[in-house]
Amino acid sequence: MQNRFSKIESVLVADCGSNITRVALVEVVDQAYRFVARGEAPSTLEEPYPDVTIGVINAISAIEDATGKHLLTNGKLITPQQEDGSGVDAFVASSSAAEPLRVVAAGLVRGLSGASAARASHGTYTTVLGTISLDDYGDDFPLTGEGTATQALPDSGSDLPDGFSPFTSRKDRPAIFPSDAPIPATTRVKKAKKRGLTFFKENPVRPWKERQVAKLRRLAPNVVVISGGSKGAKAESYHKLVDVVLEANRQERILAIATGENRRVSSLVFAGPREAQAQVIEQVAGQCEVFPVDTIRPTPDRENLAPLQAQLATIYQERLLPTLPGYRRLSEMSNTLITTTSDAVSLITRFLAKDVEANRVLTADLGGSNAALFYADAQKFASMVRGGFGLSFGLSNVLAETSPDLLRRWLPFEINDDELIHYALNKTLRPQILPATERELFIEGAFGREALRVLMEELDREAPSSFDYNRLIGVGGSLVNVPLWQTALLLLDGLQPTGASESGLVELDLDSTMLMAAAGSLAALNPNAAAYLFRYDCLHRLGAVVVVQGNGTPGAAAARVRLLKSDGRLKEAVVPYGSIALLNLRADEQATLEIQLENPFRIGGSHPGALVSTAEGTYISGGALGLIIDARGRPINFASNQEDRIAQVADWYNVYREALKQAEHEGSEDFAPNSGPAQPSQPTTGLLPSGATTEPATLRETKKRGFSLGRRR
Amino acid sequence: MQNENPPVSSGITLGGNLRPVAGNRIQVAGAGASRYLPAMAQNLTLRVTRRLPAAGELLAGVGQRVDSDTVVARTSISGQPSLYNLAEYFGVPPRDAVKFLQKQAHAEFNEGDVIAGRKGLFGRRQFKAPFDGKVSAIDSTGGYISLTPKAQPFNLEAYVGGLVVDSIPNLGLSIQLQAGYARGAFGFGRERHGLLRVLATNPSDPLEPAAIDARATNYILLAGSYITAEALRRAVELKVRGIIAGSIQEEELTKFLEYRQRTSFYQVGSYNWRFPAELSGHDSPFTLVITEGFGLRPMANRLFEMLAGHDGEELSINGHTQLRRGWQRPEIIVPVIANTAVSRPPARLEPVQLPRVGSLVRLINPTYLGAVGHVVSLPASKRGMHPGQLDRLAKVDVAGTTLVLPFADIEVLDQTVTAAPLNNNRLLPGG
């Protein structure tokens, strides 16, 4: 059947990051869409090249160099593909380089609706600047003049109180940077009254509305999200919140007239109960943009974040993405709407969860200036996307949310606070630098672990119960450009998976070809091509992880493992508590596994001290690293004294080296790096048993005690 | 006393409102706009564009020679308006509040003039002007009035001495000069010029607070390696005009800037990408340029030598730092006086400053920050696990030790050896 996709024989898929632009060439090879080559170039977003397409063209010419295929003529893409094979049929692009959407969450009660709105806002590249709520104090602001005006709203454009300067005399300096943590209105007002400050005195306590307007104007968001509880919330409460937004916008508009400048006014997204929507629209009466969406709290115990997230994603796509330098030229090149990288990755995560039965996927995307977690199973989807939070431009923001002590615990050497802080700051100043020494690689890894930990905590806070996933996918340069064992450890340490509840097992995959975003943006053009690309070329299977939970004495045996490979070879290991074991097992090998747990250790939902094994007729397979037995307990416990902790962490890092040494000693070739994605030269008709699409380990009760892990034969 | 420019806000303000970027822009003359400036060059033909924040009058013409303190253009700029809520002041509905106005829109007033007044049952209530200015906007639906302080004269200085080669009618002009140029890692403070006083004998000497004495007043000081909070405070007291140092510790910077929360200066990106992120709205009395970064690091020795060679001469510096969205780094411009220029011919600039065998490079990765070395060879192999990844490597000799570093971790300071350039015709961003 002819359709509009049928003619697409070759596609270039670009992903413009804040640091690096990557372009992948996808062509039909043996009747299937396969990845052929990739080019990278530094992103061009700033003077003297404020045009993202220059970086794209540079990356395309890198592909030309690598493949010899003629793609450009006079710096322009040849399209469609010519008779002589030059050019491509289509071009699609995604980007994560635009500014994050600045959101203020507003709700009736700070802890409830405000918090839900803040969480919902993490579906796309957003920065949640703060919350306003009926029980929040807001901002005070100093008066100008000598009390001639009761309503003085100084607009210095600065966040600082008048008269502050680190350079002036240190006496009588006002406190700077009021903490953004809201203070309950009542306590502060009471305090002020106690001090005798009343309306008629020099420093009157301003009414709630004025303080909120001052706060909102200081935060200057793109969007204010007003969310509300289930029905029954008083309509006048929403009225008050909407009023704050309208008042702040009004003040900005007057100042825009006064200065002749463009000033930012906030749009309003209303995610309160349906009954209140009409009233809000009536109140706004065209004074600002308002987007009503379904309430995020239909009942007090249920959250419904999807409609709000979709609305924010649309606003981002329409308002923020076009601010990307060179956006128009990029749109002209592209055959589809330009997507955000987070949308592309989340699409693939959801695809993967729906494509394979019982797949529950967590994707961790660790980039330079953005980081994200996406969870998807057959019914549910949750995401946590953080703008300005990553391992290059965003590194100082990661530092701000963790501490040197938390970072240090991951490092197998002594290091002082200054070195850690200075590392992050210097990298923020020069985000393009790459770790050049092992020490730098370790330090960067520690930051990566902490970034993932912070994200996971935020994602967990959203969920009624913790996420039970059986497949973990690593995405992003920070995970790909380090040795495989370090990647695996980074994911295990940062996210501390507990293993699927039914099997205690997590399958570890890495998007080593960095094609996940490409596959996601290709889906808009040709879903078929995206599915093929993802299936065959995207994921690199690192291995399977068995998580042994429970606490014991460090060094005491936690599990005795027997791994019987299908060729009859047997591997046995005793895994002490607090350590990791790595058993070599290739992705294409099948084996049965039997683990005798010691008391009180358990795997998944097993009883402590049970015997756990792959059920009859099921098998387990490994990956580039093999089978990882993580017996460090959850959460991971560190030795209290520094020397022991360093030895402990060094042991974890050395596991791979030791395993490799042992394999060499035994003359085994099981650590063949050949377990990655199938190469394009391989025959591609029919489905290959690639890690991405085979069924995950399934649970089946066996006659044996305990339960089983493994995959159906 | 020199008439210094009032600070001009440029880029995006903290409140997130967009204002046009004003100020200077530095390019390599004749190269067009599309050329990256090198991290450092001893002798370049630079073209510095000076722009007024608002249309005004040019005081220098094409062909005229200007000094760094010559006022080349002037205009007047209005202050930031203040909003007042009349409705609340008089206790009436917003619609009625405007009836009490005694000044109309755009009317000018002096301090103490009655802007609005109301005769009531209990006497008279008046709203008096808190300053000289004009009524910039009236909002009848909200009952607001916006008052803008009187416009202040603004003089635009040349910033660098040179020849005016181009002008933009009513807005600005371009000045061309021969100069050494260097880019810093970060800093703060506006553009300033002054005479250089070298306070270090080698690039690893820190700047001791005691070394800053009365002779430093109005000078730009050159330190070797790091600087402390105490030295910075002393610089404020002694009215130092600028400081160029290799590095600073985070603790010392936060101590000097007196952050209550240490993290607030590096939480970048939520409003803008300025660095330090939260700086006082007030202008700093001196300009700081840190050339390498954070830590206790020496200044790259070639840079130190270049600057130290200009002891007592005038130079221009700007500390403004923005990491993204209007990328800007601190800059140092050292005019080259004719007789010293002879020893070193003007640098020929290639499109990209890529390292070659023999290039003098500065190491910018955290471990070796501040070190300078020569490229010994460029290994053919690429690092990376997958095809297409372009981490090219360079073998660099640093004082007898050979290090293998990715291109991203080095910055070319000088292309001394005329080896054949690498086969690369792409536009790779440097810095």
Interface residues (C-beta under 8 A of the other chain):
Chain A: S18 R22 A37 R38 G39 E40 A41 P42 T44 L45 E46 E47 P48 Y49 I54 N58 S61 A62 I63 A66 E99 P100 R102 T127 L129 T144 G145 E146 T148 A149 T150 Q151 A152 L153 P154 D155 S156 G157 S158 D159 L160 F164 S165 P166 F167 T168 R170 R173 A175 I176 F177 S179 R217 R218 A220 E247 R250 Q251 R253 I254 L255 I257 A258 T259 E261 N262 R263 R264 S369 G387 G388 F393 G394 S396 N397 L399 A400 D418 I421 H422 Y423 A424 L425 N426 K427 T428 L429 R430 P431 Q432 I433 L434 P435 A436 T437 R439 E440 I443 V480 N481 S512 T513 M514
Chain B: S9 T13 L14 G15 G16 N17 L18 R19 Q27 A33 S34 R35 Y36 S78 Q80 P81 S82 L83 Y84 N85 L86 E88 Y89 F127 K128 A129 P130 F131 S136 A137 D139 T141 G142 Y144 S146 T148 A185 F186 V236 Q249 E250 E251 F256 L257 E258 Y259 R260 Q261 T263 S264 Y266 Q267 V268 G269 S270 Y271 W273 F275 E278 S280 G281 H282 S284 P285 G293 F294 G295 L323 R324 R325 G326 W327 I364 N365 P366 T367 Y368 L369 G384 M385 H386 P387 G388 Q389 L390 D391 L403 V404 L405 P406 A408 D409 R426 L427 L428 P429
